[in-house]
Amino acid sequence: MRAAVIREFHADLSIEDVPHPDCPTDGVILRVIACGVCRSDWHGWTGHHPRIALGHVGGHEYCGEVVEAGPDATFAVGDRLIAPFILACGTCPQCRMGAQNTCLDQRLPGFTQPGAFAEYLAVPRDHNLARLPDDLDPALAAALGCRVTTAWHALTGRAALAGGEWLAVHGTGGIGLSAALLGRALGARVVAVDVVPEKLDHARSLGVDAVVLAGDDTAARIRDITDGGAHVSVEALGIPVTVDASVKCLRPLGRHVQVGMPSVEHATMPLDMASVYAGNLALFGTRGMPSWRYPSLLALIEAGQVDLSPLIARRVGLSDVGAELAAFDGPTPPGVAVVTDFAA
């Protein structure tokens, strides 16, 4: 089968013929229909992710059709499925309390095992997967594995965003734009922040209430727009300048949600604890979404309460993945890329 392989960090991927994966006893083999290209994949491609070695196949935002099922699998040949990027064991204390995204024994296609930048993918623990609704665009469904689900859980499972509250979103890439759209669907008023005017224009066209071109006075401008500060602020990049603005833009009793992945030199960063202390602020970390929460998100989409299709900007071939990853080296254009042609 064809796959995009990392043979050198921070270089174009090698399109190769690799062995077909073996079917897990408790899982399935998927023919990959679509796979998103995410900033988390970029961390692995640059060599910044500790679990990624040369020879690896990335790709963790996927949906597909079952072509083979193991003897202990939940699903059968022909089923079309979507998956969270964290495959939980289902039996550890974290899983038993419903927090499968913090499972103590995680499987991560694209990170701890070969991923979906390939024609076929082995998925163990298929009890984590969910059926792909017939009327849901597979390209959009692929984004539900990471960006959209992470944003949904950040807003509803962590920060408990309520209608009428102000939501600030720092960074309008895939996760940030997802958070903005979902925040609007929940009845919040949204301020989008970015360094790329084109992305702010895109966010404004999708109905956000205000936009801020990031700069030295980002937090002050948000406090002015929101008449005292955001109730919830989502940081979607994982870098010190946006984390600082996210915390400082909050009103008293506000909630900061760390969605962006801090890595390498940003794994440890300064934090304005004086603002946290004086403002009685809450800080939440979040990563992924428990698989049992899929129905709440899918119901919102199927009811037409949120249109996430503007997320998808480019449908690309497998050989284009390297260029899409390289684009994350700088400010990116609006929307995200999804691999939908695995022969190209």
Steps between C-alpha positions, in 0.01 A plus 500: 500500500606862450608703803674830571810419707728727706851416379654830608366748753381832362526374141249387240335167572593190304206336319568128525343159460489356853361171637126473558430519877399194703150507646485536881295234679298774674484736204472555129683590184362817344526607140576863574247730334635830633774620734559853622841668506538646849754712687553203732623306195739790438650453848584141407624589151745758643639248749356685800275215611683250725306201366577555131803330341617497140306253289173596666165550327301785656137603472253488788181671375331230298184325396466185295318186398561167672657245261601247766384442857670308779322224695439732798410808295189708569447595135474298178620514140325779312445728800609861446658642815657805659741487791641716777876523471536349850402132509429427865532162669155522661604333826746726685378732779488800264289313246266366768429857614415604144822691425625280218703788356725467807527120475809361674570260211432693181543389140560787257498424126732750340716520812548173692421290192476555122240759407254586227721671242457165325242307303424263788519531878492249784278623785506301825240547773227581252252553784629860489371555147163639391292453187542760230159662437389441141460870424827616660777595256793260567746789470320675784463175692878460496533833682270368772780269614708782646425867431124510536477244782779669695329839463161353597636340816699814586186715490243261646690238697759730657405871494120451507444788257148640536278694262549875525858473624796649316747252350845611383683269259873558454606351167250417226656190350303175497436471874455873554252536215316191627478658845368826354230325296397272785500792744255685275282189480491490881377859511823667605636825358837441340817707456751345259870588525770432241804655333368438146241757383366257238416247772323767704298602194407133455394471865293817475324366188399195704324709763743571781408816688840671499856447380833619635827513306745374760754746638635646822154612616303184416370435852402863557311513171307186588412637843372817331293310240348273765439775754725358767654185357410165349326239713688221320823523302638222279871498416545298179871536419704400805743795502577747782369819340153358437482323835580831670234685300246225566543523877512880511191549283272327753257669735491400870400133538590440135616164363810447288513178295837380373426328168821580311778246552805656671806314371880509505607850612141589590435196720577726798404866481439800729146548632353814654397341828421843646210527254388147583510577871338844490234404246409166659561347158471132410755332273400188307711266294332291233601243240259304287149392599357191670346283229164479680449870426475450122115487502471850650724647231352302211148593610591870485640456148216281371238742636656778294586705808857546384656499153859384520554467126695832482779321687593305187703722269693247291449138395841366409679186390727282712808639323401853607525428874865606527426843354201543730714416803768746387238774487469480880852648523338842460159667517250284314206601279139452616362150531663157510619240251360148484642209302220350292698350209738225608604414144629849421 
